[in-house]
Amino acid sequence: MSEWRKDPVVDRWVVIATERAKRPTDYKCPVDEKFQQRCPLCPGHEQETPPEILAFRRPGSQPNQPGWWVRVVPNKFPAVRIEEKPLSWWDGMFQAMSGLGAHEVIVEAPEHEDDLANLSERQVEEVVWAWRSRLLDLRGDTRLKYMLIFKNKGRTAGASLFHAHSQLLATPLVPAEVAAEIAGARRYHAQKGSCVYCDTITQELARDERVVLESQRFVALSPFAARFPFETWILPRQHQHDFAMIDEDDVRDLARVLREILKRLQVAVCDMPYNMVLHTAPVNKEPEVIYHWHLEVLPRLTIVAGFEFGTGYYINPTPPEMAARALRNAVIPVNREPGLYALEVGKNV
């Protein structure tokens, strides 16, 4: 029978539609055009992007030239701009603000690949270092209150370029979704005296129904009230509110877990489009130490339609227990590791 499930953090319900349950083989993933005639993110085309903000590159190579293995540039068509003044105003009953913020593109590898899953563990580590570096740098602008790392893979998920890349968007406001999670974490702590995410990890590990993968430092699981088929979260086992405070061991372990989760999704279901978002604590305000950062991988296997828009609830036709079981049982082919681009880890560059 179908059932309603409530997210333990935010006031959101999900319908787990077991009566029309879909197994991994029931999904037909859209096929994206893999190769563009001219890719502005490939080596040799550096002049087609704004000048780089950060690059991990070979010694002796010049800025905005080939020789990099991770490159960060401003978005050529930004949603917000760092040059804007922090102005706000009222128009009668309506409030508005200037388009202040920062919008950057993290080019995840020089090779024309589409996903982190197809890169080496070492290369994924370098990407995580780049995320961390930019989050630390941008918080120096005290006008900015929140930094979102996100990735759109596939046209269905909103990607306009095939080349593997993620994005960073910094805003002067804390997003409503994160604010709701922080409020939920506060309520839970007031009632229980503990972190709702830490308690979730403890219960999930004890029951072992929805755990996909666990390592020394991270747990990957299918959340109890998953909104989407095969939705997967990666959480640090030890309480951490700020992603940018991760250390070298965290980076290494996170890169391995993230890459393996993405590979398991490819094997268990298909080379699916997905969105990935990093939820971390706001910056330049009182630290939200009760929060617990986490990565959410959100496959785009179903269509958000009238019910979801009209209610804010979701219908998930694949129970998270089924999804977790399929991902645990996925056999990843043993192939030669993709080429390593890094000469030394990004934190030392």
Backbone torsions as a table, in degrees:
resi	resn	phi	psi	omega
1	MET	NA	148.2	175.2
2	SER	-68.6	156.6	178.2
3	GLU	-147.8	152.3	173.0
4	TRP	-88.1	137.2	175.5
5	ARG	-129.8	137.7	-179.7
6	LYS	-102.5	134.0	173.6
7	ASP	-63.2	134.4	-176.2
8	PRO	-73.8	-10.1	-177.1
9	VAL	-105.0	-54.0	-176.5
10	VAL	-106.0	162.3	-177.7
11	ASP	-83.4	71.3	-176.9
12	ARG	-136.5	131.5	178.8
13	TRP	-107.8	150.7	179.7
14	VAL	-131.3	140.6	172.5
15	VAL	-93.2	116.3	172.2
16	ILE	-91.0	103.0	-170.0
17	ALA	-87.6	74.0	-175.3
18	THR	-66.1	-24.4	-178.4
19	GLU	-71.4	-17.8	173.7
20	ARG	-124.7	40.9	-175.0
21	ALA	-60.1	138.7	177.0
22	LYS	-111.7	129.6	174.8
23	ARG	-87.4	168.3	-177.7
24	PRO	-52.6	-39.4	-176.4
25	THR	-74.7	-8.6	179.9
26	ASP	-80.1	-14.3	-176.2
27	TYR	-91.0	135.7	175.4
28	LYS	-111.4	110.9	-175.7
29	CYS	-84.7	141.1	175.7
30	PRO	-64.9	146.1	179.4
31	VAL	-100.7	118.3	178.8
32	ASP	-88.7	150.9	171.4
33	GLU	-65.5	120.1	-169.8
34	LYS	-81.4	-32.5	-172.2
35	PHE	-122.9	130.2	175.5
36	GLN	-95.8	148.2	179.5
37	GLN	-62.9	-35.0	-179.6
38	ARG	-141.5	116.6	-177.0
39	CYS	-107.1	118.0	-178.6
40	PRO	-69.9	-10.8	-178.2
41	LEU	-96.7	-6.4	-179.5
42	CYS	-79.5	152.5	175.2
43	PRO	-55.9	141.9	-176.8
44	GLY	96.4	-13.8	180.0
45	HIS	-115.0	23.2	-175.2
46	GLU	-59.2	-28.5	-178.4
47	GLN	-74.2	-7.8	178.9
48	GLU	-88.4	-2.3	175.2
49	THR	-115.5	162.6	170.2
50	PRO	-59.4	159.4	-179.6
51	PRO	-56.7	142.0	-174.7
52	GLU	-67.0	145.1	176.4
53	ILE	-91.9	-36.5	-177.5
54	LEU	-149.5	142.0	173.8
55	ALA	-150.8	135.7	168.5
56	PHE	-95.8	113.6	-171.8
57	ARG	-139.9	165.2	-179.7
58	ARG	-67.7	142.6	177.5
59	PRO	-55.4	136.0	178.7
60	GLY	91.4	-15.9	177.7
61	SER	-77.5	151.4	-173.0
62	GLN	-97.9	148.6	176.3
63	PRO	-55.5	142.5	177.8
64	ASN	61.6	30.5	174.7
65	GLN	-134.2	166.2	175.8
66	PRO	-59.9	163.7	-179.3
67	GLY	118.1	0.6	180.0
68	TRP	-95.3	160.4	171.0
69	TRP	-121.3	-18.6	166.4
70	VAL	-139.7	138.3	-175.8
71	ARG	-139.9	135.5	178.6
72	VAL	-118.7	128.0	-179.3
73	VAL	-134.6	155.3	171.6
74	PRO	-62.5	146.0	175.4
75	ASN	-63.7	131.6	-177.4
76	LYS	-66.6	-27.3	178.8
77	PHE	-125.3	71.2	-170.1
78	PRO	-70.5	146.6	173.4
79	ALA	-75.8	-32.0	179.0
80	VAL	-138.6	164.3	-175.2
81	ARG	-133.1	138.3	179.7
82	ILE	-69.9	-22.6	-177.3
83	GLU	-76.0	-13.3	-176.9
84	GLU	-67.9	148.0	174.0
85	LYS	-82.1	146.8	-179.3
86	PRO	-78.4	75.5	-177.4
87	LEU	-106.6	145.5	173.5
88	SER	-140.3	155.0	-177.4
89	TRP	-157.9	165.1	177.5
90	TRP	-113.4	140.0	171.7
91	ASP	-119.9	86.4	-172.8
92	GLY	65.4	-119.6	179.9
93	MET	-85.2	-6.1	-174.3
94	PHE	-99.4	138.6	179.3
95	GLN	-110.4	142.7	179.3
96	ALA	-142.4	161.9	177.5
97	MET	-137.7	158.2	172.3
98	SER	-67.5	159.3	-175.6
99	GLY	-82.4	54.5	-179.5
100	LEU	-74.9	142.1	175.9
101	GLY	159.0	-169.5	176.3
102	ALA	-139.1	140.0	-177.9
103	HIS	-136.9	113.0	-174.0
104	GLU	-126.9	156.9	177.4
105	VAL	-116.6	127.6	176.6
106	ILE	-102.3	107.1	177.9
107	VAL	-80.0	116.5	-164.7
108	GLU	-83.5	-13.3	178.4
109	ALA	-169.6	155.0	176.3
110	PRO	-73.1	-28.5	-179.4
111	GLU	-68.3	148.4	-176.8
112	HIS	-83.1	68.4	177.3
113	GLU	-107.0	164.4	-174.1
114	ASP	-105.2	-8.3	-169.8
115	ASP	-154.4	150.7	175.0
116	LEU	-60.1	-30.8	-178.2
117	ALA	-60.9	-24.9	-176.5
118	ASN	-92.4	2.4	179.0
119	LEU	-99.5	166.8	176.2
120	SER	-73.9	160.7	175.9
121	GLU	-58.8	-40.6	-179.8
122	ARG	-60.9	-40.5	-179.8
123	GLN	-68.6	-37.2	177.0
124	VAL	-65.2	-37.6	173.8
125	GLU	-55.3	-45.0	-178.7
126	GLU	-62.1	-37.2	177.1
127	VAL	-63.6	-44.1	179.5
128	VAL	-63.1	-39.9	175.8
129	TRP	-60.4	-40.2	179.5
130	ALA	-64.3	-43.1	176.2
131	TRP	-55.6	-50.6	-177.4
132	ARG	-60.8	-45.1	-178.4
133	SER	-59.5	-44.0	-178.5
134	ARG	-71.1	-36.3	177.2
135	LEU	-63.0	-40.9	178.9
136	LEU	-68.0	-40.1	-177.9
137	ASP	-68.1	-45.8	-174.2
138	LEU	-69.5	-25.8	179.8
139	ARG	-69.2	-9.1	172.9
140	GLY	-67.3	-18.0	174.2
141	ASP	-89.7	102.5	-172.3
142	THR	-69.5	-7.3	175.1
143	ARG	-71.9	-22.5	-175.4
144	LEU	-91.1	135.8	-175.9
145	LYS	-116.0	-16.6	-178.8
146	TYR	-149.4	143.3	179.0
147	MET	-125.7	120.3	179.3
148	LEU	-109.8	121.2	166.9
149	ILE	-92.7	129.9	177.6
150	PHE	-147.3	160.5	179.9
151	LYS	-138.3	131.0	173.4
152	ASN	-111.3	115.8	-178.9
153	LYS	-112.1	116.2	-179.6
154	GLY	95.5	149.6	-177.1
155	ARG	-63.1	-36.2	179.2
156	THR	-61.0	-29.5	-179.7
157	ALA	-91.8	3.5	175.1
158	GLY	103.0	3.7	-179.4
159	ALA	-76.7	135.5	176.5
160	SER	-104.0	-12.7	177.5
161	LEU	-125.1	142.7	-179.5
162	PHE	-78.5	-37.7	-174.6
163	HIS	-54.2	134.3	-175.3
164	ALA	-57.2	119.4	179.0
165	HIS	-156.6	154.1	170.4
166	SER	-123.7	176.8	-176.5
167	GLN	-135.1	157.3	173.8
168	LEU	-126.1	129.4	177.1
169	LEU	-129.7	115.4	-180.0
170	ALA	-103.3	139.2	-173.6
171	THR	-132.3	158.3	175.7
172	PRO	-83.0	3.5	-178.3
173	LEU	-126.9	152.1	172.2
174	VAL	-86.3	123.8	-178.4
175	PRO	-57.3	147.7	-177.5
176	ALA	-59.4	-37.9	-178.7
177	GLU	-63.6	-44.5	-179.9
178	VAL	-70.0	-40.5	177.9
179	ALA	-59.4	-38.7	178.7
180	ALA	-66.7	-38.9	177.9
181	GLU	-65.7	-41.1	178.5
182	ILE	-63.8	-43.9	178.6
183	ALA	-61.9	-40.9	178.0
184	GLY	-65.4	-39.7	178.1
185	ALA	-65.1	-37.0	177.5
186	ARG	-65.1	-45.7	-179.7
187	ARG	-60.2	-44.9	-178.6
188	TYR	-63.2	-43.4	-179.6
189	HIS	-63.4	-38.1	178.5
190	ALA	-63.8	-34.2	-177.9
191	GLN	-84.8	-40.8	-171.2
192	LYS	-108.5	-19.7	-178.1
193	GLY	77.3	17.7	-178.6
194	SER	-144.7	174.8	-178.9
195	CYS	-84.5	130.1	-178.9
196	VAL	-64.1	-34.7	179.9
197	TYR	-73.6	-40.0	176.1
198	CYS	-61.8	-42.0	178.9
199	ASP	-67.1	-35.3	175.8
200	THR	-61.2	-46.2	179.2
201	ILE	-59.9	-45.4	-179.2
202	THR	-60.3	-46.0	-179.4
203	GLN	-68.0	-41.9	-178.8
204	GLU	-65.1	-40.1	178.2
205	LEU	-66.4	-35.3	-179.3
206	ALA	-69.8	-39.7	-176.5
207	ARG	-89.1	-28.6	172.1
208	ASP	58.6	33.0	176.8
209	GLU	-92.2	-36.5	-172.1
210	ARG	-118.0	6.4	177.0
211	VAL	-76.7	129.0	178.4
212	VAL	-96.2	-43.6	-173.3
213	LEU	-157.1	138.8	173.4
214	GLU	-132.6	141.6	177.1
215	SER	-125.5	-172.5	-179.1
216	GLN	-62.5	-34.0	-171.7
217	ARG	-117.5	-14.2	-174.5
218	PHE	-136.0	156.5	174.4
219	VAL	-127.8	133.1	173.2
220	ALA	-111.4	130.7	-176.8
221	LEU	-146.7	159.6	170.5
222	SER	-89.9	115.1	-173.9
223	PRO	-63.1	148.6	-177.8
224	PHE	-53.6	-43.8	179.7
225	ALA	-108.3	55.0	-178.7
226	ALA	-60.7	130.9	-179.8
227	ARG	-80.1	-28.6	-173.0
228	PHE	-128.3	150.9	175.0
229	PRO	-57.7	128.6	176.9
230	PHE	67.8	19.0	170.7
231	GLU	-56.3	132.6	-176.1
232	THR	-135.4	133.9	177.3
233	TRP	-112.2	144.7	173.0
234	ILE	-118.0	122.0	-176.8
235	LEU	-126.7	143.0	172.0
236	PRO	-68.5	137.3	-178.2
237	ARG	-67.6	-37.4	176.1
238	GLN	-90.2	144.0	-175.8
239	HIS	-62.4	123.4	176.1
240	GLN	-141.2	127.5	-179.6
241	HIS	-94.4	-23.0	-170.9
242	ASP	-121.7	111.6	-179.0
243	PHE	-56.2	-36.9	-174.8
244	ALA	-66.9	-9.6	179.1
245	MET	-90.9	5.2	179.9
246	ILE	-64.7	150.2	-179.1
247	ASP	-106.2	-175.2	-174.4
248	GLU	-61.5	-40.8	178.5
249	ASP	-66.3	-38.3	176.0
250	ASP	-60.0	-47.2	-177.5
251	VAL	-59.4	-45.7	-178.0
252	ARG	-63.0	-44.6	-177.8
253	ASP	-70.7	-41.9	179.4
254	LEU	-62.0	-42.3	179.8
255	ALA	-59.9	-42.6	-179.7
256	ARG	-65.4	-45.2	-177.9
257	VAL	-66.6	-45.2	-179.4
258	LEU	-61.0	-47.3	180.0
259	ARG	-61.9	-41.4	-178.6
260	GLU	-67.9	-38.4	177.9
261	ILE	-62.1	-44.8	180.0
262	LEU	-64.1	-37.1	177.0
263	LYS	-68.3	-39.9	178.6
264	ARG	-64.1	-37.8	176.0
265	LEU	-62.8	-41.8	177.8
266	GLN	-60.7	-43.6	-175.8
267	VAL	-74.4	-43.5	-173.7
268	ALA	-74.1	-34.8	-175.6
269	VAL	-117.7	-77.8	-179.9
270	CYS	-176.2	178.0	177.0
271	ASP	-78.5	75.8	-166.4
272	MET	-82.6	153.7	166.3
273	PRO	-72.1	147.0	177.8
274	TYR	-155.5	161.8	167.9
275	ASN	-111.9	143.2	174.5
276	MET	-126.9	132.4	-179.0
277	VAL	-132.2	142.0	175.1
278	LEU	-102.7	119.6	174.7
279	HIS	-101.0	117.2	-179.8
280	THR	-136.2	173.2	-176.0
281	ALA	-71.3	149.4	174.1
282	PRO	-62.5	167.8	-179.2
283	VAL	-124.7	167.9	176.4
284	ASN	56.5	37.6	173.6
285	LYS	-156.5	179.0	178.8
286	GLU	-55.1	126.0	-176.1
287	PRO	-57.5	133.6	177.4
288	GLU	-91.9	71.3	-172.5
289	VAL	-69.4	-15.7	179.0
290	ILE	-77.4	-14.1	-179.3
291	TYR	-76.6	165.6	-177.8
292	HIS	-140.4	110.3	-174.8
293	TRP	-68.7	155.0	179.1
294	HIS	-162.3	155.2	174.4
295	LEU	-100.6	133.7	177.4
296	GLU	-115.8	124.2	173.1
297	VAL	-102.9	119.7	-171.4
298	LEU	-119.4	91.8	178.7
299	PRO	-61.3	146.4	179.9
300	ARG	-106.2	70.8	-177.7
301	LEU	-102.3	-14.5	177.2
302	THR	-125.3	167.4	-178.3
303	ILE	-104.4	127.6	172.6
304	VAL	-76.3	120.8	-170.5
305	ALA	-131.7	-153.6	-170.5
306	GLY	-58.3	-43.5	-179.4
307	PHE	-60.0	-46.4	-178.2
308	GLU	-65.4	-45.5	179.7
309	PHE	-66.5	-34.0	-176.4
310	GLY	-80.1	-23.0	-174.5
311	THR	-121.3	-23.7	-171.8
312	GLY	81.4	0.1	176.1
313	TYR	-94.9	166.2	-179.3
314	TYR	-127.8	153.1	172.4
315	ILE	-112.2	121.7	-178.8
316	ASN	-116.1	113.0	-177.3
317	PRO	-83.0	-0.5	177.6
318	THR	-120.4	106.5	180.0
319	PRO	-53.9	138.4	-178.5
320	PRO	-59.9	-27.7	176.5
321	GLU	-64.5	-40.8	177.2
322	MET	-66.2	-41.6	-179.9
323	ALA	-63.3	-46.4	-179.3
324	ALA	-61.5	-40.9	179.6
325	ARG	-63.0	-43.1	-179.9
326	ALA	-65.2	-38.6	179.9
327	LEU	-71.6	-37.2	177.0
328	ARG	-62.8	-37.3	-175.1
329	ASN	-86.7	-5.3	-179.4
330	ALA	-64.7	130.7	179.6
331	VAL	-99.5	115.0	-178.1
332	ILE	-85.1	123.3	179.3
333	PRO	-59.6	143.1	177.7
334	VAL	-90.5	103.4	179.2
335	ASN	-116.0	164.8	174.5
336	ARG	-63.3	135.6	179.6
337	GLU	-59.4	140.5	173.0
338	PRO	-58.4	159.9	-177.8
339	GLY	-56.8	143.4	177.7
340	LEU	-92.1	128.1	-177.7
341	TYR	-96.8	-27.9	-172.6
342	ALA	-77.8	140.6	173.8
343	LEU	-94.9	-31.7	174.6
344	GLU	-153.5	157.3	-172.2
345	VAL	-62.8	148.7	-172.1
346	GLY	-59.0	-31.4	-176.0
347	LYS	-64.1	-20.1	-178.9
348	ASN	-99.2	-0.1	-176.2
349	VAL	-83.1	NA	NA
